Amino acid sequence: MFIVASRRWRLPSRDPELVANLSGELGVSELTARVLAARGLRDSAEARRFLNPSLNDLFDPSLLTDMDIAVELIRAAVRAKLRIMLYGDYDVDGAASVAILVRFFALLPYPVEVYLPERFREGYGLTDLAVARILERRPDLLIAVDNGIGAREEIANLKRNGISVIVVDHHHAVGPVPEADAVINPKRPDDPYPDKELCASTLAFKLAWGLARGFSNSKRVGASFREFLCRAVGMACLGTVADVAPLKGENRVVVSYGLKALEANPCCGIEALMKVSRLEGKRPTARDIAFVLAPRLNAAGRMESPTDALDLLLCDRPERARELALKLERLNRMRQKVEAEILENARRMVLEEASSLGCLPPAIVVGGEGWHRGVIGIVAARLCDEFDRPAVAISFSDGVGHGSARSPEDFHLADMLAECREHLINFGGHSMAAGLTLRRNRFDEFRRGFEEAAIRRGVGSRGPGGRELPIDAVVPLADLERKAVDEMESLAPFGEGNPKPVLAAMGLHVKSQVKFMRDGKSFSFYARDGDGRAARSVVAFRMADRAGDLAKTAASGPLDLAFQPAVSRATGEVEMHLVDFRPSPSAHT
């Protein structure tokens, strides 16, 4: 059987003077200062902004290229009573973007039409089918949100038919920017906007902010607009976390304040979804969005129609909100079942190929006839995470494959797919997530081309388990005090680009037998330091398949543990949540 090895640990460099300065100037523990330094926060002013995010740190929306043009176009359309249509996407970011703008227009009040494409019948973005349906409805102004940056021909068609177009997108532009009336995208080559990593819902929030100033005829928005923006940041937070945007810069501010908004003043639909998903009364975290709320909202577009998720975000009637929340819960359970079946098949394909080759392929490309298109993105993400390789999962039907790709952060998917474009019908996406279509008879050629693109980027030299595990600080067990662990929560919100701190303790001994937990997937044990003066409880969540390896490693001598520090809900004591382990190098010197 092919086994993925332990990850390569990257230990932090030591800079006692920097750590002492950060600790003294910020008034934080040495451990927190070491974590800040390990994450590149070497300036106390920058670190202070990181620890205390403020809405004042958000950049002026007018800095975005074409923002002022878009604001004036929309103001003119409202004054002239023209028909405005919002065209979104079927994921959380797309639905949240549309919800922000629908709620803004409701404040004016001004009616707008909404069009969300369906994943299975229409696909992503401004397709020819979508354009045909838009032309049937004849809006005067189309605002495409979370899509449109690659739809040059489709937008040209809309313009020829007298429809003005505003694009609000965050995807990478492949080729020239479309000739829309306004294109808001910080990733466009000619945009000097300082933060390039905003998702569509935050750009929609920025557009709403710009419109609020425009309709207030002042940079200081009116009271109703101000109240709206304070709630809308919660929607932007949903999209930011769900779209796995890095929680740095403006995204950190949006998520920090958005989580507070979701706790203090959630919309009726989110409140109902939190109740159904057992988050009622809990202070929501970015992890709650990523693993609880977002999967349920995404389940609508994955399994049926995305309008259910949008309706929930726009719902203001508790009874209807509860009905929609329960429906999303059912769809999510259905999604989990389908996903598990396809993932099992896909993993078997990968492991069988690895066994025959004697190693993992440089990139993972798998496909199946009739695989549910709503879950292949998740399957690709699971394969990428498990095997540390760019991964593509493809669903074939009637000779055509619809694929979803995910990649580790050091490989640029859009560039890799561009190198394989001769085998594809079309493609598009981010550096770490993308979509594609191809004909069934080009699958083998595409797989070879994609693997060659991965080899050119050095993936083959990494070996199994080659992904690095960044360690924020090496600590003695005795330093794991409750106060220091609690203080590290000031680094939250945690997520992409700002993961929960991972510490390492060296030269430990397993003090007790491994005890399996009720779920059968996790286990726990006690570890003590070399001189026996300190011991801590270690919990290995969902790592039961590595329990035997741990026992063998511990039997051969001291071991090093990589872990996330936490406070036990049951005992209030500090415990170590295991991330990885290895034989201690000191045992062999």
C-alpha positions in Angstrom: 0.0 0.0 0.0 1.2 3.5 -0.8 1.7 5.7 2.3 2.1 9.4 2.4 5.0 10.3 4.7 5.3 13.0 7.3 5.7 16.5 6.2 9.0 18.5 6.1 9.2 20.8 9.1 10.4 24.4 8.5 11.6 25.7 11.8 11.7 29.5 12.4 14.9 31.4 12.5 15.8 32.8 15.9 16.0 36.6 16.5 16.0 37.2 20.3 16.4 41.0 19.9 13.4 41.3 17.5 11.2 39.1 19.8 12.2 41.1 22.8 11.3 44.4 21.0 8.0 43.1 19.8 7.1 41.7 23.3 8.0 45.0 25.0 6.5 47.4 22.6 3.2 45.5 22.1 2.9 44.3 25.7 2.5 40.6 24.6 4.2 37.4 25.8 7.4 36.3 24.3 5.6 33.3 22.8 3.1 35.6 20.9 6.0 37.8 19.8 7.8 34.8 18.4 4.7 33.8 16.4 4.3 37.3 15.1 8.0 37.4 14.0 7.7 34.0 12.4 4.8 35.4 10.2 6.9 38.2 8.9 5.5 40.9 11.3 8.9 42.4 12.2 7.7 46.1 12.6 5.9 46.9 15.8 3.5 49.3 14.1 2.6 46.7 11.5 2.2 44.1 14.2 -0.1 46.4 16.2 -2.3 46.9 13.1 -2.4 43.2 12.7 -3.5 42.6 16.3 -6.0 45.5 16.3 -7.6 45.6 12.8 -9.7 48.7 12.2 -12.2 49.7 9.6 -10.0 52.8 9.2 -7.4 50.5 7.6 -9.7 49.8 4.6 -8.7 51.6 1.4 -10.9 54.2 -0.2 -13.1 52.4 -2.8 -12.3 55.1 -5.3 -8.8 53.7 -5.5 -10.2 50.8 -7.6 -9.9 51.5 -11.3 -13.3 52.3 -12.8 -15.0 52.4 -9.4 -16.1 56.1 -9.8 -17.2 55.4 -13.4 -19.4 52.5 -12.1 -20.9 54.6 -9.4 -21.9 57.3 -11.9 -23.3 54.8 -14.3 -25.5 53.3 -11.6 -26.6 56.7 -10.3 -27.5 57.8 -13.8 -29.5 54.6 -14.4 -31.4 55.1 -11.2 -32.2 58.8 -12.0 -33.4 57.7 -15.5 -35.4 54.8 -14.0 -33.6 52.2 -16.2 -33.8 48.5 -15.8 -30.9 47.1 -13.8 -30.0 43.4 -13.6 -27.5 41.7 -11.3 -25.8 38.6 -12.7 -24.0 36.5 -10.1 -22.5 33.1 -9.5 -23.7 30.0 -7.8 -21.3 29.8 -4.8 -21.3 31.6 -1.5 -19.1 34.5 -2.7 -21.3 35.1 -5.7 -24.6 34.8 -3.7 -23.2 37.1 -1.0 -22.1 39.7 -3.6 -25.6 39.8 -5.1 -27.2 39.9 -1.7 -25.2 43.0 -0.7 -26.2 44.9 -3.8 -29.8 43.8 -3.7 -30.1 45.0 -0.1 -28.4 48.3 -1.0 -30.8 49.0 -3.9 -33.7 48.2 -1.5 -32.5 51.1 0.7 -33.0 53.7 -2.1 -35.6 52.1 -2.8 -35.0 50.8 -6.3 -36.1 47.5 -7.9 -33.5 45.3 -9.6 -33.7 42.0 -11.3 -31.5 39.1 -10.3 -30.1 36.3 -12.4 -28.0 33.5 -10.9 -26.8 30.8 -13.4 -27.4 27.2 -12.6 -24.2 25.1 -12.5 -25.5 22.1 -14.5 -27.5 23.8 -17.2 -25.6 27.0 -17.8 -22.2 26.6 -16.2 -20.0 29.4 -14.8 -19.9 33.0 -15.9 -21.4 34.9 -18.8 -22.0 32.0 -21.2 -23.7 32.3 -24.6 -26.8 30.7 -23.0 -26.8 33.3 -20.3 -26.3 36.1 -22.8 -29.3 34.9 -24.8 -31.5 34.9 -21.7 -30.3 38.3 -20.7 -31.1 39.6 -24.1 -34.7 38.2 -23.7 -35.1 40.2 -20.5 -33.7 43.4 -22.0 -32.1 45.1 -19.0 -30.6 48.6 -19.7 -27.6 47.9 -17.3 -26.1 44.6 -16.4 -23.9 44.3 -13.3 -21.9 41.1 -13.5 -20.6 40.1 -10.0 -18.0 37.4 -9.3 -17.6 36.7 -13.1 -17.2 38.5 -16.4 -13.4 39.2 -16.5 -12.9 36.6 -19.2 -16.2 37.2 -21.1 -14.9 39.6 -23.8 -17.0 38.3 -26.7 -20.2 37.9 -24.6 -19.9 41.4 -23.2 -19.3 42.8 -26.7 -22.5 41.0 -27.8 -24.4 42.6 -24.9 -23.0 46.0 -25.8 -23.9 45.6 -29.5 -27.5 45.1 -28.3 -27.6 48.3 -26.3 -26.9 46.9 -22.8 -24.4 48.7 -20.6 -22.2 46.4 -18.6 -20.3 46.7 -15.3 -18.0 43.9 -14.3 -17.2 43.4 -10.6 -14.8 40.4 -10.5 -11.7 39.1 -8.7 -10.6 36.3 -11.0 -7.4 36.5 -13.0 -7.8 38.0 -16.4 -6.6 35.7 -19.2 -5.9 38.1 -22.1 -7.2 41.7 -22.5 -9.7 43.2 -20.1 -13.2 43.1 -21.6 -14.5 46.3 -23.1 -17.3 46.8 -20.6 -18.4 50.3 -19.4 -16.6 49.7 -16.2 -14.4 46.8 -14.9 -13.7 46.7 -11.2 -11.1 44.1 -10.5 -7.9 44.8 -8.5 -6.1 42.0 -10.5 -6.5 43.8 -13.8 -3.0 44.7 -15.0 -3.5 48.5 -15.0 -5.1 48.7 -11.5 -2.7 50.1 -8.9 -5.0 49.2 -6.0 -2.8 48.2 -3.0 -4.7 45.0 -2.1 -5.0 42.4 -4.9 -6.6 39.6 -2.9 -10.1 40.8 -2.3 -13.0 38.4 -3.2 -16.1 39.4 -5.1 -18.3 40.0 -2.0 -15.8 42.5 -0.6 -15.7 44.2 -4.0 -19.5 44.4 -3.9 -19.2 45.9 -0.4 -16.8 48.4 -1.8 -19.2 49.2 -4.7 -22.0 49.6 -2.2 -19.8 51.9 -0.1 -19.0 54.0 -3.2 -22.7 54.2 -4.1 -23.6 55.2 -0.6 -21.2 58.1 -0.8 -22.5 58.9 -4.3 -26.2 58.9 -3.2 -25.2 60.9 0.0 -23.4 63.4 -2.2 -20.6 63.3 0.4 -17.7 61.1 1.5 -19.6 60.9 4.8 -22.5 58.5 4.1 -26.0 59.0 5.6 -27.1 57.2 8.8 -29.1 54.5 6.9 -26.3 53.8 4.6 -23.8 53.6 7.5 -26.0 51.1 9.3 -26.4 49.1 6.1 -22.6 48.9 5.5 -22.0 47.8 9.1 -24.3 44.8 8.4 -23.1 44.2 4.9 -19.5 43.6 6.1 -21.0 40.4 7.6 -22.0 39.2 4.0 -18.5 40.2 2.7 -17.0 38.1 5.6 -19.0 35.1 4.4 -17.7 35.3 0.9 -14.2 36.0 1.9 -13.9 32.9 4.1 -15.9 30.7 1.8 -13.7 31.7 -1.2 -10.6 30.9 0.8 -9.1 34.4 0.4 -6.0 35.0 2.5 -6.8 36.6 5.8 -4.3 39.4 5.5 -4.6 43.1 4.8 -8.2 44.3 4.1 -9.5 40.7 4.2 -8.4 40.5 7.9 -10.3 43.7 8.6 -13.4 42.5 6.7 -13.5 39.1 8.5 -12.7 40.6 11.9 -15.6 43.0 11.8 -17.8 40.7 9.7 -17.7 38.1 12.4 -18.8 40.7 15.0 -21.6 41.7 12.7 -22.8 38.1 12.2 -22.8 37.7 16.0 -24.4 41.0 17.0 -26.8 41.6 14.1 -27.1 38.7 11.6 -29.7 38.8 8.9 -32.8 36.7 9.5 -31.6 34.0 7.1 -28.1 33.6 8.6 -29.6 33.5 12.1 -31.9 30.6 11.0 -29.0 28.8 9.4 -26.9 29.2 12.6 -29.8 27.7 14.6 -30.2 24.8 12.2 -26.4 24.1 12.2 -26.2 24.4 16.0 -24.2 27.6 16.2 -26.9 29.5 18.0 -25.6 31.4 20.9 -22.0 30.8 19.9 -19.5 33.5 18.9 -18.9 32.6 15.2 -15.4 32.0 14.0 -13.9 31.9 10.5 -13.7 28.1 11.0 -17.5 28.0 11.6 -18.0 29.8 8.3 -15.6 27.6 6.4 -16.8 24.2 7.8 -20.4 24.9 8.9 -22.2 27.8 7.2 -20.4 27.9 3.8 -20.9 24.2 3.0 -24.6 24.5 3.6 -24.9 27.7 1.5 -22.9 26.1 -1.2 -25.0 23.0 -1.1 -27.8 24.8 -2.9 -25.8 25.5 -6.0 -24.0 22.1 -5.9 -27.1 20.0 -5.6 -30.0 22.0 -7.0 -30.5 25.8 -7.5 -28.3 28.6 -6.1 -31.4 30.8 -5.6 -32.2 29.0 -2.3 -28.9 30.3 -0.8 -29.6 33.8 -2.2 -33.2 33.7 -0.9 -31.9 32.8 2.5 -29.5 35.7 2.6 -32.3 38.1 1.5 -35.0 36.6 3.7 -36.5 38.8 6.4 -39.3 36.4 7.6 -38.3 34.0 10.4 -40.6 31.2 9.3 -39.5 31.2 5.7 -35.9 31.6 6.7 -36.2 28.4 8.8 -37.7 26.5 5.9 -34.9 27.5 3.7 -32.2 26.7 6.3 -33.7 23.2 6.8 -33.7 22.7 3.0 -30.0 23.7 2.9 -29.3 21.3 5.7 -30.9 18.4 3.8 -29.0 19.3 0.6 -25.8 19.4 2.5 -26.3 15.9 3.8 -27.0 14.7 0.3 -23.8 16.5 -0.9 -21.8 14.8 1.8 -23.0 11.3 0.8 -22.4 11.9 -2.9 -19.0 13.5 -2.2 -17.8 10.6 0.0 -18.7 8.0 -2.7 -16.8 9.9 -5.5 -13.8 10.7 -3.2 -13.5 7.0 -2.4 -13.3 6.1 -6.1 -10.9 8.9 -6.8 -8.6 8.0 -4.0 -8.5 4.4 -5.1 -7.5 5.5 -8.6 -4.7 7.6 -7.2 -3.4 4.9 -4.9 -3.5 2.2 -7.6 -1.5 4.4 -9.9 1.0 5.3 -7.2 1.4 1.6 -6.4 2.0 0.7 -10.0 4.5 3.6 -10.4 6.1 3.2 -7.0 5.5 6.9 -6.4 2.8 9.5 -6.7 2.3 11.0 -10.2 3.6 14.6 -10.4 0.0 15.8 -10.6 -3.4 14.1 -10.0 -5.9 14.0 -12.8 -8.9 11.7 -12.3 -12.3 11.4 -14.0 -15.4 9.4 -13.9 -18.5 9.0 -16.0 -21.5 10.6 -14.4 -19.7 12.0 -11.4 -21.8 14.6 -9.8 -20.5 18.0 -11.1 -21.6 19.7 -7.9 -19.0 18.0 -5.7 -16.0 17.5 -8.0 -14.4 20.8 -6.7 -14.5 19.4 -3.2 -13.0 16.1 -4.4 -10.2 17.9 -6.1 -9.5 19.9 -3.0 -9.4 16.8 -0.8 -7.0 15.1 -3.2 -4.8 18.1 -3.4 -4.7 18.4 0.4 -4.0 14.7 1.0 -1.4 14.1 -1.7 0.1 17.6 -1.9 -0.2 17.8 -5.6 -2.2 19.9 -8.1 -5.3 17.9 -8.5 -8.1 17.8 -11.2 -11.4 15.9 -10.9 -13.5 15.6 -14.0 -17.1 14.6 -14.5 -17.8 13.1 -18.0 -21.2 13.1 -19.7 -22.0 12.7 -23.4 -18.4 12.8 -24.4 -17.6 16.1 -22.6 -15.8 16.5 -19.3 -16.4 19.3 -16.8 -13.5 19.6 -14.4 -12.5 21.4 -11.2 -8.9 21.9 -10.2 -7.1 22.7 -6.9 -3.5 23.3 -6.2 -1.0 23.9 -3.3 -0.1 27.6 -3.0 3.3 27.2 -4.7 1.7 26.2 -8.1 -0.3 28.6 -10.3 -3.2 26.7 -11.7 -4.3 29.2 -14.2 -0.8 29.3 -15.7 -0.6 25.5 -15.7 -3.9 25.2 -17.5 -2.9 27.8 -20.0 0.0 25.5 -21.0 -2.5 22.8 -21.7 -5.1 24.9 -23.5 -4.7 23.0 -26.8 -6.4 20.0 -25.0 -9.2 22.1 -23.5 -12.5 23.6 -24.7 -12.1 26.4 -22.1 -10.8 27.1 -18.6 -10.4 29.9 -16.1 -9.9 30.6 -12.4 -7.5 31.6 -9.7 -3.9 30.5 -8.9 -5.2 27.8 -6.5 -8.6 27.0 -7.9 -9.9 26.7 -11.5 -12.5 25.1 -13.7 -12.2 23.6 -17.2 -14.0 21.7 -19.9 -12.6 19.2 -22.4 -13.7 16.4 -24.7 -13.5 12.8 -23.4 -11.1 11.8 -26.2 -8.5 14.5 -25.1 -8.4 13.3 -21.4 -5.1 11.3 -21.8 -3.4 14.1 -23.7 -4.5 16.7 -21.1 -3.4 14.5 -18.2 0.1 14.2 -19.7 0.3 17.9 -20.4 -0.8 18.8 -16.9 1.7 16.4 -15.4 4.4 17.9 -17.5 3.4 21.4 -16.4 3.7 20.2 -12.8 7.2 18.7 -13.4 8.4 22.0 -14.9 7.5 23.6 -11.6 9.4 21.1 -9.6 6.6 19.1 -8.1 8.2 15.8 -8.9 11.3 16.6 -6.9 9.2 17.1 -3.7 8.6 13.4 -3.1 5.7 12.0 -1.0 4.8 14.2 1.9 7.1 16.9 0.5 5.0 19.8 1.5 6.5 22.0 4.2 5.0 22.4 7.6 5.8 25.9 8.9 6.5 25.9 12.6 5.8 29.2 14.3 7.9 28.6 17.5 9.7 25.8 19.3 8.7 25.7 22.9 9.4 23.7 26.1 6.3 22.1 27.5 6.7 24.1 30.7 6.1 27.3 28.7 2.7 26.2 27.5 0.8 28.2 30.1 -2.9 29.1 29.9 -2.3 32.9 29.8 0.1 32.6 26.8 -2.2 30.2 24.9 -5.2 32.5 25.5 -3.2 35.5 24.3 -2.5 33.8 21.0 -6.2 34.0 20.2 -5.5 37.7 19.5 -4.0 36.5 16.2 -7.5 35.4 15.1 -9.3 35.3 12.7 -7.5 32.2 11.5 -7.7 30.8 8.0 -6.0 30.9 4.7 -2.9 33.0 4.9 -3.1 33.2 8.7 -3.4 29.7 10.0 -3.8 28.9 13.6 -0.2 28.8 15.2 1.7 25.6 15.0 4.3 25.0 17.7 6.8 22.3 18.2 8.1 20.6 21.3 11.3 18.5 21.0 12.7 15.4 22.6 9.5 14.3 24.2 8.5 10.9 25.6 5.1 9.2 25.4 4.0 8.9 29.0 0.8 6.9 28.6 -0.7 4.4 26.3 -2.6 5.6 23.2 -6.3 5.9 24.0 -8.8 5.8 21.1 -11.8 8.2 21.3 -15.4 7.4 20.7 -15.4 8.5 17.1 -12.9 5.8 16.3 -10.9 8.3 14.2 -9.0 10.1 17.0 -6.8 9.2 19.9 -5.0 10.8 22.8 -2.0 10.3 25.1 0.2 12.1 27.5 3.7 13.4 26.6 6.4 14.5 29.0 9.6 16.4 28.4 13.1 14.9 28.7 13.7 15.6 32.3 10.1 14.7 33.4 9.3 18.1 34.9 6.3 18.9 32.6 3.7 16.8 30.8 0.7 17.7 28.7 -2.3 15.9 27.2 -2.0 15.4 23.4 -5.1 14.9 21.2 -4.8 13.6 17.7 -8.0 14.4 15.9 -8.8 12.2 12.8 -5.3 10.7 12.9 -6.2 7.1 13.9 -4.4 5.8 10.8 -1.1 7.1 12.2 -1.5 5.7 15.8 0.7 2.7 15.0 3.4 4.8 13.5 3.4 7.0 16.6 3.8 4.0 18.8 6.7 2.7 16.8 8.4 6.1 16.8 7.9 6.5 20.5 9.3 3.0 21.2 12.5 3.8 19.4 13.3 6.9 21.4 12.4 10.6 21.9 10.1 12.2 19.4 9.2 15.8 18.3 5.6 16.9 18.2 4.1 19.6 16.0 0.9 20.8 17.5 -1.7 23.6 17.9 -2.0 24.7 21.6 -5.6 24.8 22.9 -7.5 24.9 26.2 -9.6 21.9 27.0 -13.3 22.7 27.3 -13.6 19.8 29.9 -10.7 20.6 32.2 -9.6 24.2 31.4 -6.0 22.8 31.1 -3.7 23.5 28.1 -3.6 20.6 25.7 -1.7 19.9 22.5 -3.7 19.2 19.3 -1.4 17.0 17.2 -0.5 18.1 13.7 2.6 15.9 13.0 5.4 14.0 14.7 8.8 12.7 13.8 11.7 10.9 15.6 13.7 13.5 17.5 17.1 14.2 15.7 18.7 14.3 19.1 18.0 10.6 19.6 20.3 9.8 16.7 23.2 12.1 17.3 
